[in-house]
């Protein structure tokens, strides 16, 4: 296909012609280079254990940051710890605090600083402890390698600190500063107290050890990565010879790490391993904690298919394990972090969608009694807190409004109807950091048009007590720009199927004309694109400003609270049902009077990149141009835990893996396709791009391709990357799908 070339100069000349009134236009430079629209947050905030106040970090006039205590009712503030207290001996400047936590008695402060990234997040660095009474500031793990400490935390008796360094667990006496290695076999293939790549990415496990309530034991995970296939990334740009970067990464159907859980006695330094049945490479101990005592731990073990969750009690003294509860389904099970003990340890909470909707239950300690706490045709999205004294649970839900999020509460005894606490006149997303006593919350509200508004509210009346941040300066700045509005809608594609979507029209939209469409897609179970919340990224508003209609649709299987059948209908059919749903929605939208069916484009990132490719290859008559970023071209190339959760293994579901993978249908490409990938992507490997390129060449299909050397999955490292990527996307779109109404 012959392409019409449009220079960047012509593109941005066209942009300037679309300006409306005296307001300014969005530019890519303002979005991705000069950062003209920063969103202000608040915190990190920590509630005091008695609920009497919360603490946060604020810049000090003397440099550094003070820790401030606020009264939630009056808003009065006191400086609890001055920044000067964080100046180490011999230094002039205070520590740069990335995070902090209090000891249980409130007398000591643990500071996380000088952090480094591990996979997605900065989880290693240096730790310091400040004794508030004496004013002594001491570095933890001082004799160990700098910036290697992870997940440091006080013992419940506040006398010791435990942490991970270079795959071993250490304990440090705060009075004597004596460091004791609790494990010594870590390194190479053995990982103690933390996790390998796939456990962190797909089971959200990073911190891998827990102090016992009596401070005498530590329960921890140990992984053995031997046998995992090693994927090698190649760094070609930071030296004259390539550097190989090995990454143990289990791809679908291959060998996992072996994982086990032990309890270590800090006096004897001996570990008692839990005797849990099952091949440790084909089962996942997905959650573990102390079972409301120092004698037992509670463990949730998923099988490799992730359709069975067996709950064990592990004896901390002899390692014996007994099954107390089992949940099994035909599709897959998710695990949650909100298991809470009730009635002095007689019951624990449990989330399940066994009725078709995700609800909270309480299960007796012996597993024989299961009582519903919530019920009805809605789902608990997040359990926030349990007010045991008052008898209430507080949670986020969105009955009949899957694009929004609201605070509800229900009686802990399961009686009565849910009570909505979020105000009815604020439609959008509400999130809460609730005080331990359930009387106050730090509340954040936003929607598609409103940047985050943060205030302190009293509960349950939701009365605003203090405004912490309203982003008024950002709102004022945005008001000076030509920013098209996001409209939410529902589209019915059959008698049974209705999808949520949003649309952004050009500022000078004329309903008598026909416009090109850019679909933004994700479509996989990990997320949702159609949410009425504020987005810091105004890229789609920028694209609409150029003369495009931008649309996004949530297909079946996306992670929205529409019930089990909606979410799990795509089991063993990732990339199949979702692609058909997107195409069905696109066909309906192409019937609208103001849509030009000959100018339809689609783009997505990660799973959305895969969906873009599937749509381009399976429905070339609909989608004329596609931009696929950081995509999986064949599902067998992605990791075990994610891909097998939804698809089973390639051996058990070969047809599903083939039919859901874009590379199978690459021979059908007819339109314009731009492939974008980072060669340093440790999540979706650059290999995925290269294999697709090879297949397209095999079938003599023409495409464009852009590699970002040594950029990871987010493709945002190194100078000018984000701006360059978005300019490249915009240029490709405008060259192949002309903008504007006709």
PADOTOR-479147 format. One record per residue (C-alpha): residue in one letter; x, y, z. Coordinates in pm, whole numbers, plus 50000, padded with zeros to 5 digits. Layout:
// PADOTOR-479147
R:resn:x:y:z
R:a:X:Y:Z .
...
END
This chain:
// PADOTOR-479147
R:resn:x:y:z
R:x:50000:50000:50000 .
R:x:50139:50338:49904 .
R:x:50156:50575:50200 .
R:x:50108:50947:50190 .
R:x:50401:51113:50367 .
R:x:50326:51399:50606 .
R:x:50612:51587:50767 .
R:x:50612:51677:51134 .
R:x:50604:52043:51033 .
R:x:50279:51988:50844 .
R:x:50137:51786:51132 .
R:x:50190:52059:51385 .
R:x:50081:52331:51143 .
R:x:49756:52138:51117 .
R:x:49739:52122:51494 .
R:x:49762:52499:51527 .
R:x:49475:52548:51281 .
R:x:49246:52356:51513 .
R:x:49281:52593:51803 .
R:x:48958:52714:51956 .
R:x:48922:53075:52070 .
R:x:49206:53212:52275 .
R:x:49274:52891:52458 .
R:x:49596:52701:52402 .
R:x:49624:52366:52228 .
R:x:49774:52060:52389 .
R:x:50112:51963:52249 .
R:x:50312:51647:52289 .
R:x:50602:51849:52426 .
R:x:50381:51981:52706 .
R:x:50254:51631:52784 .
R:x:50578:51435:52768 .
R:x:50872:51673:52786 .
R:x:50804:51977:53001 .
R:x:50536:51804:53214 .
R:x:50296:52096:53209 .
R:x:50014:51918:53392 .
R:x:50150:51753:53707 .
R:x:49896:51609:53951 .
R:x:49957:51673:54319 .
R:x:49890:51399:54572 .
R:x:49910:51375:54948 .
R:x:50127:51158:55165 .
R:x:50232:50896:55220 .
R:x:49997:50923:55517 .
R:x:49999:50689:55816 .
R:x:49715:50668:56065 .
R:x:49821:50635:56427 .
R:x:49709:50306:56578 .
R:x:49450:50470:56804 .
R:x:49298:50671:56517 .
R:x:49372:51001:56691 .
R:x:49564:51142:56398 .
R:x:49768:51073:56091 .
R:x:50123:51160:55996 .
R:x:50276:51266:55669 .
R:x:50591:51417:55522 .
R:x:50618:51789:55445 .
R:x:50907:51997:55320 .
R:x:51097:52183:55588 .
R:x:51224:52538:55561 .
R:x:51565:52406:55664 .
R:x:51574:52144:55388 .
R:x:51457:51785:55394 .
R:x:51112:51690:55516 .
R:x:50948:51703:55856 .
R:x:50703:51442:55979 .
R:x:50381:51621:56065 .
R:x:50097:51493:56280 .
R:x:49746:51612:56193 .
R:x:49430:51605:56400 .
R:x:49161:51472:56161 .
R:x:48878:51672:56319 .
R:x:49036:52013:56353 .
R:x:49312:51993:56094 .
R:x:49558:52126:56350 .
R:x:49915:52021:56291 .
R:x:50225:51973:56496 .
R:x:50576:51892:56387 .
R:x:50628:51545:56525 .
R:x:50980:51491:56392 .
R:x:51191:51768:56244 .
R:x:51394:51711:55930 .
R:x:51712:51790:56123 .
R:x:51655:51466:56315 .
R:x:51724:51276:55992 .
R:x:52075:51414:55944 .
R:x:52329:51130:55995 .
R:x:52638:51198:56203 .
R:x:52902:51363:55989 .
R:x:52654:51469:55721 .
R:x:52499:51808:55651 .
R:x:52177:51711:55478 .
R:x:51885:51504:55605 .
R:x:51803:51168:55453 .
R:x:51575:51172:55150 .
R:x:51280:50972:55283 .
R:x:51107:50748:55031 .
R:x:50887:50576:55288 .
R:x:50854:50534:55664 .
R:x:50677:50323:55926 .
R:x:50625:50332:56302 .
R:x:50713:50070:56557 .
R:x:50414:49918:56731 .
R:x:50477:50121:57047 .
R:x:50516:50442:56847 .
R:x:50860:50508:56993 .
R:x:51070:50439:56685 .
R:x:51061:50537:56322 .
R:x:51191:50323:56034 .
R:x:51306:50519:55730 .
R:x:51353:50383:55377 .
R:x:51593:50583:55160 .
R:x:51840:50567:54870 .
R:x:51610:50326:54690 .
R:x:51670:50114:54382 .
R:x:51432:49948:54139 .
R:x:51370:49575:54147 .
R:x:51154:49477:53848 .
R:x:50860:49721:53870 .
R:x:50915:49899:54201 .
R:x:51188:50048:54417 .
R:x:51199:49779:54684 .
R:x:51565:49781:54785 .
R:x:51775:50055:54937 .
R:x:51898:50166:55280 .
R:x:51715:50174:55613 .
R:x:51763:50391:55922 .
R:x:51592:50388:56261 .
R:x:51522:50700:56463 .
R:x:51460:50658:56836 .
R:x:51215:50940:56914 .
R:x:51299:50948:57284 .
R:x:51678:50961:57260 .
R:x:51698:51121:56916 .
R:x:51949:50857:56807 .
R:x:51959:50792:56433 .
R:x:52124:50464:56334 .
R:x:52170:50292:56003 .
R:x:52043:49937:55976 .
R:x:52254:49671:55807 .
R:x:52552:49903:55805 .
R:x:52805:49625:55743 .
R:x:52611:49485:55447 .
R:x:52636:49603:55090 .
R:x:52478:49946:55040 .
R:x:52130:49972:54883 .
R:x:52066:49597:54913 .
R:x:51824:49592:55206 .
R:x:51462:49500:55142 .
R:x:51137:49493:55344 .
R:x:51285:49590:55681 .
R:x:51034:49580:55965 .
R:x:51024:49602:56343 .
R:x:50958:49297:56554 .
R:x:50628:49333:56744 .
R:x:50824:49384:57071 .
R:x:51010:49672:56899 .
R:x:51352:49539:57000 .
R:x:51473:49404:56668 .
R:x:51459:49464:56293 .
R:x:51453:49196:56025 .
R:x:51526:49249:55656 .
R:x:51641:49078:55338 .
R:x:51976:49143:55171 .
R:x:52101:48962:54864 .
R:x:51857:48672:54903 .
R:x:51915:48610:55275 .
R:x:51721:48720:55582 .
R:x:51898:48909:55861 .
R:x:51801:49023:56208 .
R:x:51950:49320:56390 .
R:x:51930:49397:56760 .
R:x:51845:49766:56792 .
R:x:52023:49810:57125 .
R:x:52352:49639:57035 .
R:x:52338:49671:56655 .
R:x:52452:49309:56631 .
R:x:52351:49162:56295 .
R:x:52257:48794:56285 .
R:x:52218:48608:55953 .
R:x:51899:48406:55988 .
R:x:51954:48227:55657 .
R:x:52288:48164:55490 .
R:x:52202:47954:55186 .
R:x:52065:48241:54978 .
R:x:52230:48342:54654 .
R:x:52260:48179:54313 .
R:x:51939:47971:54286 .
R:x:51813:48005:54646 .
R:x:51595:48305:54729 .
R:x:51495:48365:55093 .
R:x:51240:48619:55210 .
R:x:51157:48758:54867 .
R:x:51059:48624:54524 .
R:x:51156:48562:54165 .
R:x:51024:48767:53875 .
R:x:50705:48573:53807 .
R:x:50588:48549:54171 .
R:x:50632:48923:54207 .
R:x:50468:49016:53878 .
R:x:50172:48778:53880 .
R:x:50101:48694:54245 .
R:x:50194:49042:54372 .
R:x:50441:48890:54620 .
R:x:50750:49091:54711 .
R:x:50790:49095:55090 .
R:x:50849:48729:55173 .
R:x:50872:48705:55555 .
R:x:50651:48767:55860 .
R:x:50736:48821:56229 .
R:x:50540:48608:56474 .
R:x:50322:48803:56720 .
R:x:50555:48705:57008 .
R:x:50868:48821:56818 .
R:x:51033:48479:56858 .
R:x:50990:48337:56508 .
R:x:50990:48441:56145 .
R:x:50785:48264:55880 .
R:x:50924:48299:55529 .
R:x:50915:48178:55171 .
R:x:51214:48012:55006 .
R:x:51235:47972:54629 .
R:x:51472:47754:54431 .
R:x:51501:47891:54077 .
R:x:51714:47605:53945 .
R:x:51556:47458:53635 .
R:x:51381:47777:53525 .
R:x:51459:47868:53167 .
R:x:51690:48169:53139 .
R:x:51593:48446:52903 .
R:x:51882:48669:52797 .
R:x:51839:49036:52725 .
R:x:52121:49206:52533 .
R:x:52248:49553:52617 .
R:x:52412:49684:52301 .
R:x:52425:50052:52386 .
R:x:52618:50104:52709 .
R:x:52954:49960:52602 .
R:x:53139:49868:52284 .
R:x:53070:49498:52347 .
R:x:52723:49359:52416 .
R:x:52633:49267:52771 .
R:x:52411:48965:52831 .
R:x:52154:49009:53108 .
R:x:52024:48672:53234 .
R:x:51665:48660:53357 .
R:x:51520:48340:53505 .
R:x:51173:48351:53350 .
R:x:50932:48056:53330 .
R:x:50738:48072:53005 .
R:x:50396:47906:52972 .
R:x:50420:47531:53010 .
R:x:50781:47530:53137 .
R:x:50942:47470:53478 .
R:x:50864:47700:53772 .
R:x:51071:47776:54078 .
R:x:51026:47532:54364 .
R:x:50866:47717:54653 .
R:x:50827:47626:55020 .
R:x:50748:47795:55350 .
R:x:50936:47758:55675 .
R:x:50926:47894:56028 .
R:x:51260:48002:56173 .
R:x:51329:48017:56547 .
R:x:51545:48325:56602 .
R:x:51714:48170:56907 .
R:x:51816:47835:56758 .
R:x:51837:47967:56398 .
R:x:51670:47644:56287 .
R:x:51394:47637:56026 .
R:x:51099:47402:56042 .
R:x:50967:47352:55689 .
R:x:50593:47312:55645 .
R:x:50491:46967:55529 .
R:x:50251:47069:55254 .
R:x:50163:46809:54988 .
R:x:50214:46870:54618 .
R:x:50499:46925:54375 .
R:x:50659:47255:54484 .
R:x:50716:47347:54119 .
R:x:50351:47288:54025 .
R:x:50185:47454:54323 .
R:x:50197:47815:54440 .
R:x:50195:47902:54812 .
R:x:50027:48227:54711 .
R:x:49957:48376:55057 .
R:x:50093:48316:55408 .
R:x:50066:48482:55747 .
R:x:50040:48406:56116 .
R:x:49704:48256:56212 .
R:x:49620:48492:56496 .
R:x:49879:48318:56715 .
R:x:50250:48243:56730 .
R:x:50194:47870:56701 .
R:x:50030:47841:56360 .
R:x:50056:48000:56018 .
R:x:49781:48007:55759 .
R:x:49879:47924:55401 .
R:x:49683:47949:55077 .
R:x:49813:47704:54816 .
R:x:49707:47731:54453 .
R:x:49754:47440:54218 .
R:x:49925:47512:53887 .
R:x:49592:47545:53704 .
R:x:49495:47801:53971 .
R:x:49144:47658:53993 .
R:x:49189:47515:54345 .
R:x:49287:47706:54659 .
R:x:49365:47486:54959 .
R:x:49392:47662:55295 .
R:x:49631:47499:55544 .
R:x:49723:47558:55904 .
R:x:50096:47497:55946 .
R:x:50228:47409:56290 .
R:x:50517:47643:56365 .
R:x:50685:47395:56598 .
R:x:50677:47066:56410 .
R:x:50592:47165:56051 .
R:x:50278:46955:56025 .
R:x:50001:47095:55806 .
R:x:49627:47033:55801 .
R:x:49366:47135:55546 .
R:x:49096:47358:55687 .
R:x:48922:47482:55374 .
R:x:48923:47418:54998 .
R:x:48771:47621:54717 .
R:x:48761:47476:54366 .
R:x:48612:47613:54043 .
R:x:48604:47522:53673 .
R:x:48788:47836:53560 .
R:x:49040:48015:53783 .
R:x:49059:48160:54133 .
R:x:49207:48492:54241 .
R:x:49379:48543:54575 .
R:x:49332:48846:54800 .
R:x:49530:49023:55070 .
R:x:49242:49105:55303 .
R:x:49210:48788:55513 .
R:x:49124:48920:55861 .
R:x:49071:48737:56190 .
R:x:48744:48790:56374 .
R:x:48603:48695:56714 .
R:x:48944:48641:56879 .
R:x:49061:48411:56603 .
R:x:48750:48195:56578 .
R:x:48676:48309:56222 .
R:x:48861:48457:55926 .
R:x:48727:48655:55632 .
R:x:48723:48516:55280 .
R:x:48633:48660:54941 .
R:x:48466:48436:54684 .
R:x:48251:48463:54370 .
R:x:48090:48122:54422 .
R:x:47742:48279:54396 .
R:x:47830:48450:54071 .
R:x:47922:48776:54248 .
R:x:48234:48853:54450 .
R:x:48134:48872:54817 .
R:x:48282:48853:55165 .
R:x:48231:48558:55397 .
R:x:48353:48453:55736 .
R:x:48483:48100:55781 .
R:x:48528:47923:56115 .
R:x:48877:47825:56218 .
R:x:48802:47459:56152 .
R:x:48660:47544:55807 .
R:x:48324:47384:55876 .
R:x:48114:47699:55904 .
R:x:48086:47950:55616 .
R:x:47867:48256:55672 .
R:x:47801:48531:55414 .
R:x:47868:48887:55527 .
R:x:47764:49057:55203 .
R:x:47516:48941:54940 .
R:x:47335:49067:54633 .
R:x:47397:49134:54264 .
R:x:47707:49345:54315 .
R:x:48073:49284:54397 .
R:x:48322:49386:54662 .
R:x:48606:49545:54466 .
R:x:48828:49630:54764 .
R:x:48783:49551:55132 .
R:x:48917:49859:55311 .
R:x:48882:49797:55681 .
R:x:48681:49613:55942 .
R:x:48553:49800:56245 .
R:x:48531:49504:56480 .
R:x:48409:49710:56773 .
R:x:48134:49881:56577 .
R:x:48049:49571:56376 .
R:x:48095:49713:56026 .
R:x:48298:49632:55716 .
R:x:48393:49915:55480 .
R:x:48452:49838:55115 .
R:x:48452:49974:54760 .
R:x:48174:49864:54527 .
R:x:47996:49987:54214 .
R:x:47647:49835:54184 .
R:x:47523:49887:53828 .
R:x:47804:50135:53755 .
R:x:48115:49936:53658 .
R:x:48295:50250:53544 .
R:x:48275:50409:53892 .
R:x:48386:50333:54250 .
R:x:48205:50416:54577 .
R:x:48240:50352:54950 .
R:x:47987:50119:55112 .
R:x:47956:49957:55450 .
R:x:47771:49646:55567 .
R:x:47704:49490:55903 .
R:x:47961:49234:56004 .
R:x:47682:48994:56108 .
R:x:47551:48987:55750 .
R:x:47218:49146:55838 .
R:x:47060:49444:55666 .
R:x:47137:49607:55333 .
R:x:47461:49775:55221 .
R:x:47488:50145:55296 .
R:x:47646:50375:55040 .
R:x:47857:50644:55209 .
R:x:48012:50823:54911 .
R:x:47809:51132:54814 .
R:x:47554:51085:54535 .
R:x:47647:51411:54363 .
R:x:48008:51307:54299 .
R:x:48003:51053:54020 .
R:x:48340:50894:53952 .
R:x:48610:50716:54149 .
R:x:48635:50739:54527 .
R:x:48920:50586:54729 .
R:x:48980:50589:55106 .
R:x:49250:50550:55366 .
R:x:49035:50477:55673 .
R:x:49144:50526:56033 .
R:x:49173:50212:56250 .
R:x:48858:50301:56444 .
R:x:48655:50364:56128 .
R:x:48567:50722:56230 .
R:x:48771:50913:55973 .
R:x:48918:50867:55628 .
R:x:49154:51040:55390 .
R:x:48932:51049:55084 .
R:x:49029:51096:54720 .
R:x:48777:51173:54447 .
R:x:48825:51215:54075 .
R:x:48645:51165:53749 .
R:x:48726:51212:53383 .
R:x:48700:51591:53417 .
R:x:48816:51640:53776 .
R:x:49176:51597:53894 .
R:x:49211:51428:54233 .
R:x:49044:51610:54523 .
R:x:49177:51492:54859 .
R:x:49007:51567:55189 .
R:x:48956:51428:55539 .
R:x:48602:51308:55601 .
R:x:48421:51180:55905 .
R:x:48238:50850:55876 .
R:x:47970:50739:55829 .
R:x:47825:51083:55743 .
R:x:48105:51157:55494 .
R:x:48131:51518:55611 .
R:x:48438:51702:55482 .
R:x:48652:51815:55775 .
R:x:48964:51939:55598 .
R:x:49070:51979:55236 .
R:x:49421:51843:55186 .
R:x:49467:51897:54812 .
R:x:49220:52006:54546 .
R:x:49464:52047:54255 .
R:x:49321:52394:54198 .
R:x:49634:52512:54015 .
R:x:49609:52218:53776 .
R:x:49238:52283:53719 .
R:x:49312:52646:53645 .
R:x:49584:52552:53398 .
R:x:49365:52294:53226 .
R:x:49090:52555:53190 .
R:x:49323:52752:52966 .
R:x:49355:52470:52714 .
R:x:49137:52331:52437 .
R:x:49068:51991:52589 .
R:x:48792:51778:52437 .
R:x:48560:51609:52684 .
R:x:48533:51236:52746 .
R:x:48178:51102:52708 .
R:x:48069:50768:52856 .
R:x:47818:50546:52681 .
R:x:47687:50190:52660 .
R:x:47659:50002:52333 .
R:x:47444:49694:52274 .
R:x:47591:49453:52020 .
R:x:47343:49167:52069 .
R:x:47046:49072:52283 .
R:x:47284:48953:52556 .
R:x:47585:49180:52524 .
R:x:47615:49541:52633 .
R:x:47957:49704:52658 .
R:x:48074:50014:52842 .
R:x:48273:50267:52646 .
R:x:48398:50623:52628 .
R:x:48440:50859:52338 .
R:x:48631:51184:52286 .
R:x:48521:51399:51991 .
R:x:48718:51679:51824 .
R:x:48656:52027:51958 .
R:x:48511:52146:51629 .
R:x:48296:51835:51591 .
R:x:48029:51866:51320 .
R:x:47767:51586:51336 .
R:x:47695:51629:50966 .
R:x:48048:51512:50880 .
R:x:48219:51175:50906 .
R:x:48528:51139:51124 .
R:x:48811:50888:51157 .
R:x:48822:50675:51472 .
R:x:49114:50562:51685 .
R:x:49018:50275:51915 .
R:x:49228:50240:52230 .
R:x:49216:49882:52353 .
R:x:49340:49662:52635 .
R:x:49083:49387:52674 .
R:x:49262:49134:52901 .
R:x:49163:49026:53256 .
R:x:49429:49236:53429 .
R:x:49257:49570:53380 .
R:x:48995:49799:53233 .
R:x:49024:50104:53007 .
R:x:48671:50239:53058 .
R:x:48677:50404:53399 .
R:x:48538:50741:53502 .
R:x:48856:50854:53675 .
R:x:49110:51124:53604 .
R:x:49395:51033:53373 .
R:x:49727:51215:53397 .
R:x:49793:51116:53038 .
R:x:49603:51351:52806 .
R:x:49724:51177:52492 .
R:x:49379:51077:52373 .
R:x:49249:51428:52426 .
R:x:49545:51549:52220 .
R:x:49460:51303:51941 .
R:x:49096:51414:51943 .
R:x:49218:51773:51920 .
R:x:49380:51679:51587 .
R:x:49048:51577:51433 .
R:x:48993:51215:51541 .
R:x:48722:51051:51745 .
R:x:48892:50837:52011 .
R:x:48693:50545:52154 .
R:x:48761:50271:52406 .
R:x:48544:49966:52482 .
R:x:48561:49715:52768 .
R:x:48495:49370:52624 .
R:x:48402:49056:52815 .
R:x:48678:48936:53047 .
R:x:48801:49279:53149 .
R:x:48844:49331:53523 .
R:x:48523:49515:53605 .
R:x:48257:49433:53869 .
R:x:47999:49281:53635 .
R:x:47993:48936:53788 .
R:x:48172:48605:53750 .
R:x:48023:48516:53412 .
R:x:48140:48843:53260 .
R:x:48495:48809:53390 .
R:x:48544:48437:53341 .
R:x:48361:48374:53015 .
R:x:48697:48412:52843 .
R:x:48854:48111:53019 .
R:x:49083:47927:52775 .
R:x:48988:48188:52513 .
R:x:49217:48486:52579 .
R:x:49252:48684:52258 .
R:x:48955:48505:52101 .
R:x:48632:48624:52264 .
R:x:48776:48970:52336 .
R:x:48877:49022:51972 .
R:x:48531:48922:51854 .
R:x:48373:49158:52109 .
R:x:48588:49449:51998 .
R:x:48503:49385:51634 .
R:x:48131:49357:51711 .
R:x:48140:49691:51895 .
R:x:48341:49851:51612 .
R:x:48083:49736:51356 .
R:x:47802:49895:51556 .
R:x:47997:50217:51594 .
R:x:48074:50225:51221 .
R:x:47696:50254:51164 .
R:x:47685:50588:51343 .
R:x:47622:50879:51106 .
R:x:47935:51070:51202 .
R:x:48181:50777:51173 .
R:x:48387:50720:50859 .
R:x:48406:50339:50823 .
R:x:48701:50369:50587 .
R:x:48918:50546:50847 .
R:x:48932:50310:51146 .
R:x:49253:50272:51349 .
R:x:49337:50085:51669 .
R:x:49620:50092:51920 .
R:x:49714:49932:52251 .
R:x:49999:49856:52489 .
R:x:50099:49519:52639 .
R:x:49782:49306:52633 .
R:x:49632:49593:52435 .
R:x:49915:49557:52184 .
R:x:49828:49190:52146 .
R:x:49461:49282:52105 .
R:x:49553:49539:51840 .
R:x:49734:49272:51642 .
R:x:49449:49023:51675 .
R:x:49201:49285:51555 .
R:x:49423:49386:51263 .
R:x:49486:49026:51155 .
R:x:49140:48877:51217 .
R:x:48931:49172:51105 .
R:x:49133:49351:50835 .
R:x:48810:49473:50674 .
R:x:48743:49688:50985 .
R:x:49081:49811:51106 .
R:x:49292:49993:50847 .
R:x:49581:50103:51071 .
R:x:49721:49962:51395 .
R:x:49990:50057:51645 .
R:x:50093:49769:51874 .
R:x:50323:49848:52166 .
R:x:50505:49595:52389 .
R:x:50282:49311:52274 .
R:x:50275:48933:52316 .
R:x:50273:48780:51968 .
R:x:50234:48420:52089 .
R:x:50095:48333:52430 .
R:x:50351:48055:52479 .
R:x:50614:48331:52511 .
R:x:50453:48481:52823 .
R:x:50495:48362:53181 .
R:x:50347:48056:53350 .
R:x:50137:48213:53625 .
R:x:49955:48473:53414 .
R:x:49904:48280:53094 .
R:x:49818:47946:53253 .
R:x:49573:48107:53495 .
R:x:49348:48200:53203 .
R:x:49454:47949:52935 .
R:x:49586:47634:53108 .
R:x:49914:47508:52958 .
R:x:50001:47497:52588 .
R:x:49999:47116:52608 .
R:x:49647:47106:52755 .
R:x:49501:47385:52539 .
R:x:49698:47392:52212 .
R:x:49402:47515:52007 .
R:x:49332:47802:52247 .
R:x:49695:47914:52250 .
R:x:49708:47906:51869 .
R:x:49374:48078:51807 .
R:x:49437:48346:52070 .
R:x:49785:48437:51947 .
R:x:49824:48711:51684 .
R:x:50119:48543:51515 .
R:x:49887:48264:51395 .
R:x:49698:48513:51180 .
R:x:49981:48745:51073 .
R:x:49939:48624:50714 .
R:x:49606:48812:50699 .
R:x:49756:49159:50745 .
R:x:49619:49408:50491 .
R:x:49640:49748:50658 .
R:x:49917:49968:50799 .
R:x:50093:49831:51105 .
R:x:50349:49991:51336 .
R:x:50525:49764:51586 .
R:x:50692:49925:51891 .
R:x:50895:49738:52153 .
R:x:51170:49797:52407 .
R:x:51465:49561:52375 .
R:x:51513:49570:52755 .
R:x:51157:49455:52829 .
R:x:51182:49199:53111 .
R:x:50805:49146:53110 .
R:x:50706:49096:52746 .
R:x:51033:49009:52580 .
R:x:51161:49170:52262 .
R:x:51170:48815:52129 .
R:x:50793:48844:52088 .
R:x:50838:49129:51843 .
R:x:51116:48955:51653 .
R:x:50914:48637:51609 .
R:x:50621:48833:51468 .
R:x:50852:49026:51236 .
R:x:50991:48697:51107 .
R:x:50639:48568:51041 .
R:x:50532:48886:50861 .
R:x:50841:48869:50640 .
R:x:50765:48505:50564 .
R:x:50427:48607:50424 .
R:x:50567:48915:50244 .
R:x:50368:49155:50462 .
R:x:50487:49513:50489 .
R:x:50495:49695:50821 .
R:x:50685:49957:51017 .
R:x:50885:49888:51330 .
R:x:51044:50093:51608 .
R:x:51277:49943:51868 .
R:x:51369:50135:52184 .
R:x:51710:50002:52298 .
R:x:51722:49886:52660 .
R:x:51384:50030:52752 .
R:x:51162:49814:52968 .
R:x:50791:49735:52938 .
R:x:50692:50094:53014 .
R:x:50932:50230:52747 .
R:x:51002:50541:52953 .
R:x:51368:50514:53057 .
R:x:51645:50734:52918 .
R:x:51632:51080:52775 .
R:x:51340:51192:52556 .
R:x:51192:50843:52522 .
R:x:50826:50916:52606 .
R:x:50809:51220:52378 .
R:x:50974:51037:52091 .
R:x:50740:50739:52124 .
R:x:50423:50951:52125 .
R:x:50545:51167:51836 .
R:x:50616:50850:51638 .
R:x:50271:50711:51710 .
R:x:50102:51038:51617 .
R:x:50295:51076:51297 .
R:x:50217:50721:51188 .
R:x:49847:50764:51261 .
R:x:49822:51093:51071 .
R:x:50018:50962:50773 .
R:x:49787:50663:50732 .
R:x:49449:50779:50862 .
R:x:49392:51142:50760 .
R:x:49237:51353:51032 .
R:x:48927:51567:51030 .
R:x:48561:51549:50931 .
R:x:48455:51505:50571 .
END
